[in-house]
Every structure is written in C-alpha cells, then in structure tokens.
Amino acid sequence: MNNEFKLRRERILAELPLNSMVLLFAGKGIKRSADADFPFVVNRNFAYLTNIDEPEAVLMMVKLKHRISTTLFVRDIDLTLQKWNGKYMSVEQAKDLSQIDSVIYLSGFDATFISQLTRAGVERVYLDLERLNLTDRPLAGELFAKKLRETHPALPIKNIYPTIAAMRAVKSDDEVEKIKQCVEVTNQAFKRMVSHTRACAFEYELQAEFEYELKRNGASPAFDMIVAGGQRATVLHYVENNESLADDELVLCDMGASMHLYNSDITRTFPKSGKFTERQKQLYNVVLAAMDAVFAKIRPGVTLKELNDVVIDTYEQQLKDIGLIQNRSEISQYYYHGVSHFLGLDVHDVGQIENMSLVAGNVITVEPGLYIEAEKIGIRIEDDVLVTEEGYRNLSKDIIKSIDEIEALMSNR
Ligand SMILES: [Mn+2]
C-alpha cells in the first residue's frame, strides 16, 4: 500500500518542469490558550504524498536534468519535550511509512534548501498555496512563500495545489476502502443513537450516543455533528445541540466518522417519538424521491450543477402536487444549498467545481434537503457515493433511510 504514495510523488515529478522544487509542509498545531494547542491536523496534501501524520515535517522533491531527489525532513528529537508530549517520529519510522530513502532532521533543512538553489540549480519553487478566503490564517506554504519573497525576490514561486487537487479528486481503491470503513462505523454509531432516541431528552444526548460508538471504534467525529430537532433543523449549520426534543419533532442528524485521515458525511432525519406523522411522511418521501432521481442521473460526464437541477425538477413537480408551492422560483425558500460535494481526505474535499464533469473514482455526497420553518420541519438525507464507469456505487446504502426501516428500528426499544 505504501507504493501508492510513491506513485503519487512520481506523478507529480513527471508533470514538473526541469529545475524545479516542490515543498510541502505538514503544518503544526495552533495555539489554543496559554501552553495548550488545538489538536494537530496534518495538511492533507502533504499526507497524500507522504503517508506521514507528524507535525512540522516537510517534503522536498527536486527535479533536475540529471537527478531527481526526494527528501523528507522530520523534527529533531528533543529528549526533554518527549517526556511531556510523547515520542517524535524517528527517521526509521518515517522511512518505513513514506518509502522515502532520504529522511533527515529539520535542523538540516536550511542548508539543504540553499544548496539546491545555489549549487544544484533549482530555478523555481512550487508550494501549496491553497486559499479559500482572503481572511484565512496563512498556511505553512504561504508563510514560506512570504519568507522566500524577502530572501529570494527573483525566484519564481508557483502553486502546486491544483495539480495535487486534480489527483485527489480521483480516489484509488485503497482510499475508497478507507471511506467505506468510516461509513461503516458511522452506521454502527447511527444505529446506537437512533435506538436510544426515545429515551433522550436533549439533542446532546443523541450526540453522546453517536460519539461514544465512534470512540469505541477508534474513530473520531469528521466534523462538528449537527443534532437539530424541529425548527432548528432549518438552520443549516446548527451545532449547539443543546435544546430539548419534543415528541412530535423530527430530528435531523448530520454526522460522520473520521479514520485514517479519511471521512464520511451522512445525514438522517427521524421522528423523536419513533413514529412519523402523516405530514412528516409526505415531506420525507419528497426528499427521498429527489435523492433517488439524483442517483439515477449519476455517471461520468455529469456535473454537480446538473445533479442539483434534478432535485429542483423533482421538487417542482412534487411540491406543487402537495400544494406547498405554485412556482418553481419558490423552491429556494425551502431548499437553499447544493445537493453534492466531494468527499475524501477533507469532508468538503477538493474537486467541487459546479460545472466540472464527474469521472469514475470521484466520491461525492448526495444530500437533498427540505426546510419549512413555518412548520418547524427540516429534513435532509445524505449518502456517500462513488462514481463508477457504469454509474455509481452507494457506499452508505446499508444505513437505513426508508420510513418503514426507521420506524422498525426505533420500535425495538
Ligand atoms: Mn455533506
């Protein structure tokens, strides 16, 4: 399996012009308060090419006319700090995990970098300059770029992000397997949570049941879980999860396990009481119909925008039938997000461009929703799907979602 990381590096090097260097940084934990940091989250592009999940590590790849070299830098071992913070990754471990022969300590980075520029003849440097918002905290690649512009103003700095993002958008079998594992743990945790729901008074009690089962499986939450009863479910990113649940409410749970750096992202909506009312059934089945219509459309060549149009088309028909709307334009009052995003090393993974055509190997979510604030009802159903040559494979098909299945599971307790 380690070979996969090596092959990825070789693909990058093959695309790289001569006399270029690529530098990728693992990053480090962000200060939280006093001497406490937020948990370290490894830069996903770095991990994608190295199989290394270790703070401050750096990958250097150099392509010259007669020589290609790949070097991994890891933190110098600090025996005192190790007693406080645990073991640093050793050179041997790093070699083993990454299949990179040349692993050296970070204290050697500056000298190596300068000699590549001066003696070896590197003429441009590629960094990961991903940026979603102008106000984001700069990532390690950007900080390094800033430094380089001061120390080497004439050196061209390029962005390697689009190249890696394009690779990451198409998942290997091993990656799909990891996502599938996350989905399976999510399913277990979902079942535990649902079967305890009738005994839970507050939203956070459901969260506790779900997260208990994740921890029991060595997984962690892929994102801040949403447990939203009634009207709160019409707020897309409600994460307070601190209100009490009424018996006649639907509960929307947007949840996922994360394992081996990969993620799942699943949403289910179910009645607190264990029994859907007739109105809840009617609306729930509209969302389910939109979901099935999207599934029928998924295949290589289709865009995410086209998938979303399928939801709108289905809603136009069905919401007119039940008298909720008269015109297509009213749908946006009740459905105000996209139906799909890419999923992988990040929950909202690279590759999510509205007009980009899907290819086999993409993993996407399918998540139509319907939110009627006046009726205190929010419904979303979300599965994780692999795009295949023939169409799609629903990775979360085992997580129950029909009204009958949900009511049967909830009546068991
Ligand atoms: Mn999602």
Residues whose N, C-alpha, C, O or C-beta is under 5 A from the ligand:
A	BS01	MN	D265 T365
